Amino acid sequence: MNDDQLLRYSRQIMLPAFGIDAQERLMASSVLIVGLGGLGSPAAMYLATAGVGHLLLADFDAVDLSNLQRQILHTNERIGMPKADSARLALEALNPEVRLTTIKRSLSEDQLPDLLAEVDLVVDASDNFPTRFALNRACVAARVPLVSGAAIRMEGQVTAFSGQPGTPCYRCLYPDDGSIDDSCSANGVLAPLVGIIGSVQAAEAIKILTGVGRPLFGRLLLLDASSMEWRSLRLPQDPDCPVCSGQ
């Protein structure tokens, strides 16, 4: 680690539980972020500034005026630009040392195993159940940790899955097909709420990658932003889960 890196990351290196060893683990890590909208924006920004070595930025969509109320990676000047390219510009400006790979297509389930072989962790910042379920299946199969977040209206949730045998997965939380429309376009969302949840996702990713702190494995955090109240619920493995019960 050079002098500039020591200065850039000094405020987290000085944490008693962190130190140079944890920073070096972070710098050697690769993270796939799926979705570069309301949740993915703060998650990507904090992971980049914290010094994750390689970020894979996946989003097939383009920046729209309606995104700018909450998707802080993007700007008015980049309306119409692919979100992955817009995110790359923003993150390069924040930390030019981080290696960035853009993925500007929908991720099919067939492509996920090869992609997950390259990463140490996945941040699910997507906005639909089919993508969430596909990522979950791939992470369980690859035994790659998954940090999951969601926000709608004035309610948010965040949790983490280790991907290891005997532990719960996303399908344990949602055993049905999740066919309801949970999109922001259909329901609305409070702008700072996605910032809160996305920031927690980044914190969980950093903790898992570095081994610092206690991740949200087996726990679900729920936030009611209308009263600013958090709840923490235990999330056990479903013995009948079609994804992880046989692992």
HELIX and SHEET records of a PDB file:
HELIX    1   1 ASP A    3  ARG A    8  1                                   6    
HELIX    2   2 SER A   10  ILE A   13  1                                   4    
HELIX    3   3 GLY A   19  MET A   27  1                                   9    
HELIX    4   4 GLY A   40  ALA A   50  1                                  11    
HELIX    5   5 LEU A   65  ASN A   67  5                                   3    
HELIX    6   6 ASN A   76  ARG A   78  5                                   3    
HELIX    7   7 LYS A   83  LEU A   94  1                                  12    
HELIX    8   8 LEU A  112  LEU A  116  1                                   5    
HELIX    9   9 PHE A  129  ALA A  142  1                                  14    
HELIX   10  10 TYR A  170  LEU A  173  1                                   4    
HELIX   11  11 CYS A  184  ASN A  187  1                                   4    
HELIX   12  12 ALA A  191  THR A  210  1                                  20    
SHEET    1   A 8 ARG A  99  ILE A 103  0                                        
SHEET    2   A 8 HIS A  54  ALA A  58  1                                        
SHEET    3   A 8 SER A  30  VAL A  34  1                                        
SHEET    4   A 8 LEU A 121  ASP A 124  1                                        
SHEET    5   A 8 LEU A 146  ILE A 152  1                                        
SHEET    6   A 8 GLU A 155  PHE A 161 -1                                        
SHEET    7   A 8 ARG A 219  ASP A 224 -1                                        
SHEET    8   A 8 GLU A 229  ARG A 234 -1                                        
END                                                                             
